[in-house]
Amino acid sequence: MGKMSLLKELFLFLRETKMWWLAPIFIILILLSIFIFLTEGSAVLPFVYTLF
């Protein structure tokens, strides 16, 4: 419930203030955090460090 309400509030904020240029930034941050969370304990982790 917490995450869905946060995403809903974020969407409503973007819609009200017409700051659609922020949407790609938020999408990239969310995807990056999911990627880091999924590769947290795997053997892929040393290769992730070379990307950054």
PDB file of N, CA, C and O in Angstrom:
ATOM      1  N   MET A   1       0.816  -1.186   0.000  1.00  0.00           N
ATOM      2  CA  MET A   1       0.000   0.000   0.000  1.00  0.00           C
ATOM      3  C   MET A   1       0.864   1.256   0.000  1.00  0.00           C
ATOM      4  O   MET A   1       0.516   2.240  -0.653  1.00  0.00           O
ATOM      5  N   GLY A   2       1.974   1.240   0.713  1.00  0.00           N
ATOM      6  CA  GLY A   2       2.824   2.419   0.799  1.00  0.00           C
ATOM      7  C   GLY A   2       3.454   2.801  -0.518  1.00  0.00           C
ATOM      8  O   GLY A   2       3.469   3.974  -0.891  1.00  0.00           O
ATOM      9  N   LYS A   3       3.981   1.800  -1.235  1.00  0.00           N
ATOM     10  CA  LYS A   3       4.644   2.108  -2.502  1.00  0.00           C
ATOM     11  C   LYS A   3       3.644   2.556  -3.562  1.00  0.00           C
ATOM     12  O   LYS A   3       3.928   3.466  -4.341  1.00  0.00           O
ATOM     13  N   MET A   4       2.493   1.931  -3.593  1.00  0.00           N
ATOM     14  CA  MET A   4       1.508   2.316  -4.598  1.00  0.00           C
ATOM     15  C   MET A   4       0.997   3.730  -4.343  1.00  0.00           C
ATOM     16  O   MET A   4       0.778   4.484  -5.292  1.00  0.00           O
ATOM     17  N   SER A   5       0.805   4.096  -3.096  1.00  0.00           N
ATOM     18  CA  SER A   5       0.337   5.448  -2.822  1.00  0.00           C
ATOM     19  C   SER A   5       1.445   6.468  -3.141  1.00  0.00           C
ATOM     20  O   SER A   5       1.156   7.586  -3.566  1.00  0.00           O
ATOM     21  N   LEU A   6       2.701   6.079  -2.937  1.00  0.00           N
ATOM     22  CA  LEU A   6       3.806   6.972  -3.272  1.00  0.00           C
ATOM     23  C   LEU A   6       3.869   7.198  -4.784  1.00  0.00           C
ATOM     24  O   LEU A   6       4.031   8.331  -5.239  1.00  0.00           O
ATOM     25  N   LEU A   7       3.743   6.128  -5.552  1.00  0.00           N
ATOM     26  CA  LEU A   7       3.752   6.266  -7.010  1.00  0.00           C
ATOM     27  C   LEU A   7       2.541   7.051  -7.495  1.00  0.00           C
ATOM     28  O   LEU A   7       2.632   7.838  -8.437  1.00  0.00           O
ATOM     29  N   LYS A   8       1.414   6.827  -6.842  1.00  0.00           N
ATOM     30  CA  LYS A   8       0.212   7.566  -7.225  1.00  0.00           C
ATOM     31  C   LYS A   8       0.379   9.050  -6.929  1.00  0.00           C
ATOM     32  O   LYS A   8       0.008   9.892  -7.747  1.00  0.00           O
ATOM     33  N   GLU A   9       0.937   9.379  -5.763  1.00  0.00           N
ATOM     34  CA  GLU A   9       1.184  10.778  -5.432  1.00  0.00           C
ATOM     35  C   GLU A   9       2.180  11.411  -6.389  1.00  0.00           C
ATOM     36  O   GLU A   9       2.013  12.563  -6.788  1.00  0.00           O
ATOM     37  N   LEU A  10       3.211  10.670  -6.756  1.00  0.00           N
ATOM     38  CA  LEU A  10       4.204  11.182  -7.700  1.00  0.00           C
ATOM     39  C   LEU A  10       3.556  11.477  -9.047  1.00  0.00           C
ATOM     40  O   LEU A  10       3.812  12.523  -9.643  1.00  0.00           O
ATOM     41  N   PHE A  11       2.718  10.562  -9.530  1.00  0.00           N
ATOM     42  CA  PHE A  11       2.030  10.773 -10.803  1.00  0.00           C
ATOM     43  C   PHE A  11       1.103  11.984 -10.728  1.00  0.00           C
ATOM     44  O   PHE A  11       1.057  12.792 -11.656  1.00  0.00           O
ATOM     45  N   LEU A  12       0.366  12.112  -9.625  1.00  0.00           N
ATOM     46  CA  LEU A  12      -0.535  13.260  -9.471  1.00  0.00           C
ATOM     47  C   LEU A  12       0.240  14.575  -9.399  1.00  0.00           C
ATOM     48  O   LEU A  12      -0.199  15.593  -9.933  1.00  0.00           O
ATOM     49  N   PHE A  13       1.398  14.543  -8.733  1.00  0.00           N
ATOM     50  CA  PHE A  13       2.243  15.736  -8.673  1.00  0.00           C
ATOM     51  C   PHE A  13       2.728  16.133 -10.064  1.00  0.00           C
ATOM     52  O   PHE A  13       2.686  17.308 -10.429  1.00  0.00           O
ATOM     53  N   LEU A  14       3.187  15.155 -10.835  1.00  0.00           N
ATOM     54  CA  LEU A  14       3.671  15.458 -12.182  1.00  0.00           C
ATOM     55  C   LEU A  14       2.545  15.984 -13.065  1.00  0.00           C
ATOM     56  O   LEU A  14       2.758  16.868 -13.895  1.00  0.00           O
ATOM     57  N   ARG A  15       1.350  15.435 -12.881  1.00  0.00           N
ATOM     58  CA  ARG A  15       0.222  15.863 -13.700  1.00  0.00           C
ATOM     59  C   ARG A  15      -0.232  17.273 -13.336  1.00  0.00           C
ATOM     60  O   ARG A  15      -0.541  18.074 -14.218  1.00  0.00           O
ATOM     61  N   GLU A  16      -0.272  17.579 -12.042  1.00  0.00           N
ATOM     62  CA  GLU A  16      -0.728  18.903 -11.618  1.00  0.00           C
ATOM     63  C   GLU A  16       0.255  20.005 -11.986  1.00  0.00           C
ATOM     64  O   GLU A  16      -0.150  21.069 -12.453  1.00  0.00           O
ATOM     65  N   THR A  17       1.543  19.756 -11.779  1.00  0.00           N
ATOM     66  CA  THR A  17       2.539  20.798 -12.016  1.00  0.00           C
ATOM     67  C   THR A  17       3.069  20.819 -13.438  1.00  0.00           C
ATOM     68  O   THR A  17       3.855  21.693 -13.805  1.00  0.00           O
ATOM     69  N   LYS A  18       2.636  19.858 -14.234  1.00  0.00           N
ATOM     70  CA  LYS A  18       3.036  19.747 -15.645  1.00  0.00           C
ATOM     71  C   LYS A  18       4.560  19.680 -15.796  1.00  0.00           C
ATOM     72  O   LYS A  18       5.137  20.302 -16.688  1.00  0.00           O
ATOM     73  N   MET A  19       5.195  18.914 -14.907  1.00  0.00           N
ATOM     74  CA  MET A  19       6.644  18.707 -14.963  1.00  0.00           C
ATOM     75  C   MET A  19       6.933  17.332 -15.559  1.00  0.00           C
ATOM     76  O   MET A  19       7.533  16.482 -14.902  1.00  0.00           O
ATOM     77  N   TRP A  20       6.514  17.120 -16.778  1.00  0.00           N
ATOM     78  CA  TRP A  20       6.689  15.809 -17.398  1.00  0.00           C
ATOM     79  C   TRP A  20       8.148  15.496 -17.703  1.00  0.00           C
ATOM     80  O   TRP A  20       8.488  14.338 -17.945  1.00  0.00           O
ATOM     81  N   TRP A  21       9.007  16.494 -17.697  1.00  0.00           N
ATOM     82  CA  TRP A  21      10.427  16.241 -17.942  1.00  0.00           C
ATOM     83  C   TRP A  21      11.060  15.489 -16.779  1.00  0.00           C
ATOM     84  O   TRP A  21      12.145  14.929 -16.933  1.00  0.00           O
ATOM     85  N   LEU A  22      10.405  15.461 -15.612  1.00  0.00           N
ATOM     86  CA  LEU A  22      10.915  14.705 -14.475  1.00  0.00           C
ATOM     87  C   LEU A  22      10.622  13.215 -14.576  1.00  0.00           C
ATOM     88  O   LEU A  22      11.292  12.408 -13.930  1.00  0.00           O
ATOM     89  N   ALA A  23       9.644  12.845 -15.366  1.00  0.00           N
ATOM     90  CA  ALA A  23       9.231  11.434 -15.460  1.00  0.00           C
ATOM     91  C   ALA A  23      10.372  10.514 -15.904  1.00  0.00           C
ATOM     92  O   ALA A  23      10.568   9.479 -15.267  1.00  0.00           O
ATOM     93  N   PRO A  24      11.134  10.825 -16.956  1.00  0.00           N
ATOM     94  CA  PRO A  24      12.232   9.925 -17.338  1.00  0.00           C
ATOM     95  C   PRO A  24      13.294   9.773 -16.245  1.00  0.00           C
ATOM     96  O   PRO A  24      13.881   8.702 -16.093  1.00  0.00           O
ATOM     97  N   ILE A  25      13.536  10.831 -15.496  1.00  0.00           N
ATOM     98  CA  ILE A  25      14.510  10.747 -14.408  1.00  0.00           C
ATOM     99  C   ILE A  25      14.033   9.773 -13.345  1.00  0.00           C
ATOM    100  O   ILE A  25      14.802   8.936 -12.871  1.00  0.00           O
ATOM    101  N   PHE A  26      12.764   9.882 -12.972  1.00  0.00           N
ATOM    102  CA  PHE A  26      12.215   8.974 -11.966  1.00  0.00           C
ATOM    103  C   PHE A  26      12.186   7.539 -12.464  1.00  0.00           C
ATOM    104  O   PHE A  26      12.468   6.615 -11.700  1.00  0.00           O
ATOM    105  N   ILE A  27      11.852   7.337 -13.729  1.00  0.00           N
ATOM    106  CA  ILE A  27      11.808   5.980 -14.293  1.00  0.00           C
ATOM    107  C   ILE A  27      13.196   5.352 -14.283  1.00  0.00           C
ATOM    108  O   ILE A  27      13.342   4.183 -13.926  1.00  0.00           O
ATOM    109  N   ILE A  28      14.212   6.113 -14.669  1.00  0.00           N
ATOM    110  CA  ILE A  28      15.578   5.587 -14.674  1.00  0.00           C
ATOM    111  C   ILE A  28      16.036   5.272 -13.255  1.00  0.00           C
ATOM    112  O   ILE A  28      16.676   4.244 -13.032  1.00  0.00           O
ATOM    113  N   LEU A  29      15.723   6.131 -12.297  1.00  0.00           N
ATOM    114  CA  LEU A  29      16.099   5.874 -10.910  1.00  0.00           C
ATOM    115  C   LEU A  29      15.417   4.623 -10.362  1.00  0.00           C
ATOM    116  O   LEU A  29      16.040   3.847  -9.638  1.00  0.00           O
ATOM    117  N   ILE A  30      14.158   4.423 -10.698  1.00  0.00           N
ATOM    118  CA  ILE A  30      13.437   3.239 -10.238  1.00  0.00           C
ATOM    119  C   ILE A  30      14.020   1.982 -10.872  1.00  0.00           C
ATOM    120  O   ILE A  30      14.233   0.986 -10.181  1.00  0.00           O
ATOM    121  N   LEU A  31      14.278   2.014 -12.171  1.00  0.00           N
ATOM    122  CA  LEU A  31      14.853   0.847 -12.845  1.00  0.00           C
ATOM    123  C   LEU A  31      16.252   0.529 -12.323  1.00  0.00           C
ATOM    124  O   LEU A  31      16.600  -0.638 -12.150  1.00  0.00           O
ATOM    125  N   LEU A  32      17.044   1.552 -12.076  1.00  0.00           N
ATOM    126  CA  LEU A  32      18.392   1.345 -11.548  1.00  0.00           C
ATOM    127  C   LEU A  32      18.348   0.744 -10.147  1.00  0.00           C
ATOM    128  O   LEU A  32      19.141  -0.141  -9.825  1.00  0.00           O
ATOM    129  N   SER A  33      17.433   1.217  -9.322  1.00  0.00           N
ATOM    130  CA  SER A  33      17.332   0.659  -7.976  1.00  0.00           C
ATOM    131  C   SER A  33      16.841  -0.780  -7.996  1.00  0.00           C
ATOM    132  O   SER A  33      17.290  -1.590  -7.185  1.00  0.00           O
ATOM    133  N   ILE A  34      15.934  -1.116  -8.898  1.00  0.00           N
ATOM    134  CA  ILE A  34      15.487  -2.510  -9.036  1.00  0.00           C
ATOM    135  C   ILE A  34      16.640  -3.383  -9.513  1.00  0.00           C
ATOM    136  O   ILE A  34      16.815  -4.500  -9.025  1.00  0.00           O
ATOM    137  N   PHE A  35      17.421  -2.887 -10.454  1.00  0.00           N
ATOM    138  CA  PHE A  35      18.561  -3.645 -10.971  1.00  0.00           C
ATOM    139  C   PHE A  35      19.589  -3.908  -9.871  1.00  0.00           C
ATOM    140  O   PHE A  35      20.110  -5.017  -9.754  1.00  0.00           O
ATOM    141  N   ILE A  36      19.873  -2.894  -9.073  1.00  0.00           N
ATOM    142  CA  ILE A  36      20.837  -3.060  -7.982  1.00  0.00           C
ATOM    143  C   ILE A  36      20.303  -4.033  -6.936  1.00  0.00           C
ATOM    144  O   ILE A  36      21.056  -4.850  -6.407  1.00  0.00           O
ATOM    145  N   PHE A  37      19.021  -3.951  -6.640  1.00  0.00           N
ATOM    146  CA  PHE A  37      18.420  -4.854  -5.663  1.00  0.00           C
ATOM    147  C   PHE A  37      18.467  -6.302  -6.140  1.00  0.00           C
ATOM    148  O   PHE A  37      18.728  -7.206  -5.346  1.00  0.00           O
ATOM    149  N   LEU A  38      18.218  -6.529  -7.424  1.00  0.00           N
ATOM    150  CA  LEU A  38      18.204  -7.898  -7.949  1.00  0.00           C
ATOM    151  C   LEU A  38      19.604  -8.499  -8.057  1.00  0.00           C
ATOM    152  O   LEU A  38      19.757  -9.714  -7.935  1.00  0.00           O
ATOM    153  N   THR A  39      20.612  -7.687  -8.282  1.00  0.00           N
ATOM    154  CA  THR A  39      21.973  -8.200  -8.433  1.00  0.00           C
ATOM    155  C   THR A  39      22.770  -8.089  -7.143  1.00  0.00           C
ATOM    156  O   THR A  39      23.996  -8.200  -7.159  1.00  0.00           O
ATOM    157  N   GLU A  40      22.098  -7.875  -6.047  1.00  0.00           N
ATOM    158  CA  GLU A  40      22.781  -7.617  -4.777  1.00  0.00           C
ATOM    159  C   GLU A  40      23.700  -8.759  -4.358  1.00  0.00           C
ATOM    160  O   GLU A  40      24.832  -8.500  -3.949  1.00  0.00           O
ATOM    161  N   GLY A  41      23.265  -9.991  -4.442  1.00  0.00           N
ATOM    162  CA  GLY A  41      24.087 -11.085  -3.957  1.00  0.00           C
ATOM    163  C   GLY A  41      24.513 -12.049  -5.049  1.00  0.00           C
ATOM    164  O   GLY A  41      24.797 -13.215  -4.775  1.00  0.00           O
ATOM    165  N   SER A  42      24.557 -11.581  -6.258  1.00  0.00           N
ATOM    166  CA  SER A  42      24.874 -12.504  -7.345  1.00  0.00           C
ATOM    167  C   SER A  42      26.312 -12.337  -7.825  1.00  0.00           C
ATOM    168  O   SER A  42      27.035 -11.444  -7.384  1.00  0.00           O
ATOM    169  N   ALA A  43      26.701 -13.205  -8.726  1.00  0.00           N
ATOM    170  CA  ALA A  43      28.051 -13.161  -9.288  1.00  0.00           C
ATOM    171  C   ALA A  43      28.183 -12.059 -10.338  1.00  0.00           C
ATOM    172  O   ALA A  43      29.284 -11.809 -10.828  1.00  0.00           O
ATOM    173  N   VAL A  44      27.095 -11.406 -10.686  1.00  0.00           N
ATOM    174  CA  VAL A  44      27.114 -10.336 -11.683  1.00  0.00           C
ATOM    175  C   VAL A  44      27.627  -9.030 -11.078  1.00  0.00           C
ATOM    176  O   VAL A  44      28.001  -8.111 -11.807  1.00  0.00           O
ATOM    177  N   LEU A  45      27.645  -8.946  -9.766  1.00  0.00           N
ATOM    178  CA  LEU A  45      27.993  -7.707  -9.084  1.00  0.00           C
ATOM    179  C   LEU A  45      29.343  -7.109  -9.503  1.00  0.00           C
ATOM    180  O   LEU A  45      29.407  -5.895  -9.693  1.00  0.00           O
ATOM    181  N   PRO A  46      30.423  -7.887  -9.659  1.00  0.00           N
ATOM    182  CA  PRO A  46      31.677  -7.257 -10.109  1.00  0.00           C
ATOM    183  C   PRO A  46      31.581  -6.617 -11.493  1.00  0.00           C
ATOM    184  O   PRO A  46      32.285  -5.650 -11.781  1.00  0.00           O
ATOM    185  N   PHE A  47      30.722  -7.148 -12.338  1.00  0.00           N
ATOM    186  CA  PHE A  47      30.558  -6.574 -13.670  1.00  0.00           C
ATOM    187  C   PHE A  47      29.731  -5.297 -13.637  1.00  0.00           C
ATOM    188  O   PHE A  47      29.881  -4.438 -14.506  1.00  0.00           O
ATOM    189  N   VAL A  48      28.860  -5.166 -12.639  1.00  0.00           N
ATOM    190  CA  VAL A  48      28.056  -3.949 -12.499  1.00  0.00           C
ATOM    191  C   VAL A  48      28.969  -2.781 -12.152  1.00  0.00           C
ATOM    192  O   VAL A  48      28.752  -1.668 -12.631  1.00  0.00           O
ATOM    193  N   TYR A  49      29.982  -3.015 -11.329  1.00  0.00           N
ATOM    194  CA  TYR A  49      30.890  -1.946 -10.940  1.00  0.00           C
ATOM    195  C   TYR A  49      31.653  -1.392 -12.141  1.00  0.00           C
ATOM    196  O   TYR A  49      32.008  -0.214 -12.151  1.00  0.00           O
ATOM    197  N   THR A  50      31.905  -2.209 -13.136  1.00  0.00           N
ATOM    198  CA  THR A  50      32.628  -1.715 -14.310  1.00  0.00           C
ATOM    199  C   THR A  50      31.766  -0.798 -15.157  1.00  0.00           C
ATOM    200  O   THR A  50      32.296  -0.011 -15.942  1.00  0.00           O
ATOM    201  N   LEU A  51      30.447  -0.882 -15.017  1.00  0.00           N
ATOM    202  CA  LEU A  51      29.569  -0.011 -15.783  1.00  0.00           C
ATOM    203  C   LEU A  51      29.611   1.424 -15.269  1.00  0.00           C
ATOM    204  O   LEU A  51      29.398   2.367 -16.032  1.00  0.00           O
ATOM    205  N   PHE A  52      29.880   1.585 -14.001  1.00  0.00           N
ATOM    206  CA  PHE A  52      29.852   2.909 -13.413  1.00  0.00           C
ATOM    207  C   PHE A  52      31.238   3.319 -13.072  1.00  0.00           C
ATOM    208  O   PHE A  52      31.448   4.417 -12.558  1.00  0.00           O
TER     209      PHE A  52
END
